[in-house]
Amino acid sequence: MADTRYSIVSPKGKLTPAASQQEALAAMQGSDYVWFDLFNPTHEQLDALAEPLHLHPLTIEDCFDDDQIPKIDLLPEYTFVLFNTFHWEGGELIVEEVDVLVGTKFLLTVHRSASEQRLLGDRFDAAIQLDMGNVRKGPDLLLHLVLDFVVDSKLSAIEKLQDGVDAAEEAILRDPASYKPEGLMHLRRQVLSMRKSLLHEREVLSRICRKDSPFVTDKAIFSFRDIHDHVFRYLEIAEICREMISSDMEMYLSIINNRMTMVANRTNRVMRRLTLITTVFMPLTLLAGVGGMSEWSMMTGSENWRVSYPLFLLLMVVIGVVNYYVLRWLDRRDERVTGASSGELRGDFEGPRSVRAKP
């Protein structure tokens, strides 16, 4: 639902609501300046300000385009600044726009939200009253207050992102087998979206601090540098979160790989034991088959069974022992050549605990 407010700011530090757009435009003819605040406006409402404020058609188009990155446009009649806001809804990071136009005698803010919750609401009105001594000096200082409020409102969303990264790391260390790595990829997409916005906002503030805009006076530059520091700090936090997500993914893959290696080593050890048993008993099976078919008694004579059968059993034992030690010798020789240990891996891999960076 559209909600439009017009406020007249006098040099004496008084903010007076205007009853209509015509009254607000008329106040611009004197020493006052006007703040036009449009929430979820229609095209007709913004078009009505195009002629008196000399708004460029592309500026109006940008105010209704949801797929914009933060930027600054320098026009002869005003400076157009686009910033983003962050908030979480249903586990998703929602990025919305705030468009601000500052001129010599006016400040125009356009912000839209699907949640029908006004960003520049009661809390911002209270901030204006507390800082009225600066706001009365010009629209550039009101611009600073708007951008400062928008940037500060990002902190809760950034902290929630940090909580998500920390929770993912704890879940990986606690039970990596049941953890789903899709959660890390989801967090990574949110971090990249936030980082892209903050990068462009930093550039916007850098241009303002370089005095690129003629509508931002020297007395307001220091205030914008403070906002620039906040954005730079948030950008560092986003970078840290991105590095932590990459480290968590590497740690998760290392743990899973280590456990798979342990299972493979157990399987290999069982197979080696079965192979050893099979190899040892193959010649014994042959001898048992020969003896079972009476060939042995035919070779030694049936009358010598008292000697031939104990000799047969002794031969089986000797062959089994010889086979066992030959296989052990071959196994140790292979270990010396390859340098591989046949022992089972013990212990689980545990990655380093991350240190959470607080703004």
JOPEVEN-V444345 format. One record per backbone hydrogen bond with DSSP energy under -0.5 kcal/mol. CO is the residue of the C=O (numbers start at 1). NH is the residue of the N-H. Records with the same first field share a line. If there is no record, write none. Layout:
CO = NH + NH
This chain:
3 = 39
5 = 37
6 = 18
7 = 9 + 35
8 = 10 + 16
9 = 33
10 = 13
14 = 10 + 16
16 = 8
20 = 24
21 = 25
22 = 26
23 = 27
24 = 28
25 = 28
26 = 29
27 = 30 + 32
33 = 9
34 = 36 + 107
35 = 7 + 37
36 = 38 + 109
37 = 5 + 39
38 = 40 + 111
39 = 3
42 = 46
43 = 47
44 = 48
46 = 49
47 = 50 + 51
49 = 53
50 = 54 + 55
51 = 54
56 = 59 + 60
57 = 61
58 = 62
59 = 63
60 = 64
61 = 64
62 = 65
64 = 66
66 = 68
71 = 82
73 = 75 + 80
78 = 75
79 = 81 + 102
80 = 73
81 = 100
82 = 71
83 = 98
85 = 96
87 = 94
89 = 92
92 = 89 + 94
93 = 95
94 = 87 + 96
96 = 85
97 = 112
98 = 83
99 = 110
100 = 81
101 = 108
102 = 79
105 = 34
106 = 103
107 = 36 + 109
108 = 101
109 = 38
110 = 99
111 = 40
113 = 116
116 = 118
119 = 121
121 = 125
122 = 126
123 = 127
124 = 128
125 = 129
126 = 130
127 = 131
129 = 132
131 = 134 + 135
132 = 136
134 = 137
135 = 138
138 = 141 + 142
139 = 143
140 = 144
141 = 145
142 = 146
143 = 147
144 = 148
145 = 149
146 = 150
147 = 151
148 = 152
149 = 153
151 = 154
152 = 155
154 = 158
155 = 159
156 = 160
157 = 161
158 = 162
159 = 163
160 = 164
161 = 165
162 = 166
163 = 167
164 = 168
165 = 169
166 = 170
167 = 171
168 = 172
169 = 173
170 = 174
171 = 175
175 = 178 + 179
179 = 181
180 = 183
181 = 184 + 185
182 = 186
183 = 187
184 = 188
185 = 189
186 = 190
187 = 191
188 = 192
189 = 193
190 = 194
191 = 195
192 = 196
193 = 197
194 = 198
195 = 199
196 = 200
197 = 201
198 = 202
199 = 203
200 = 204
201 = 205
202 = 206
203 = 207
204 = 208
205 = 209
206 = 210
207 = 212
208 = 211
212 = 214
213 = 216
215 = 217
217 = 220 + 221
218 = 221 + 222
220 = 224
221 = 225
222 = 226
223 = 227
224 = 228
225 = 229
226 = 230
227 = 231
228 = 232
229 = 233
230 = 234
231 = 235
232 = 236
233 = 237
234 = 238
235 = 239
236 = 240
237 = 241
238 = 242
239 = 243
240 = 244
241 = 245
242 = 246
243 = 247
244 = 248
245 = 249
246 = 250
247 = 251
248 = 252
249 = 253
250 = 254
251 = 255
252 = 256
253 = 257
254 = 258
255 = 259
256 = 260
257 = 261
258 = 262
259 = 263
260 = 264
261 = 265
262 = 266
263 = 267
264 = 268
265 = 269
266 = 270
267 = 271
268 = 272
269 = 273
270 = 274
271 = 275
272 = 276
273 = 277
274 = 278
275 = 279
276 = 280
277 = 281
278 = 282
279 = 283
280 = 284
281 = 285
282 = 286
283 = 287
284 = 288
285 = 289
286 = 290
287 = 291
288 = 292
289 = 293
290 = 295 + 296
291 = 294
294 = 298
295 = 299
296 = 300
297 = 301
301 = 304
302 = 305
304 = 307 + 308
305 = 309
307 = 311
308 = 312
309 = 313
310 = 314
311 = 315
312 = 316
313 = 317
314 = 318
315 = 319
316 = 320
317 = 321
318 = 322
319 = 323
320 = 324
321 = 325
322 = 326
323 = 327
324 = 328
325 = 329
326 = 330
327 = 331
328 = 332
329 = 333
330 = 334
331 = 335
332 = 336
333 = 337
334 = 338
335 = 339
354 = 356
356 = 358
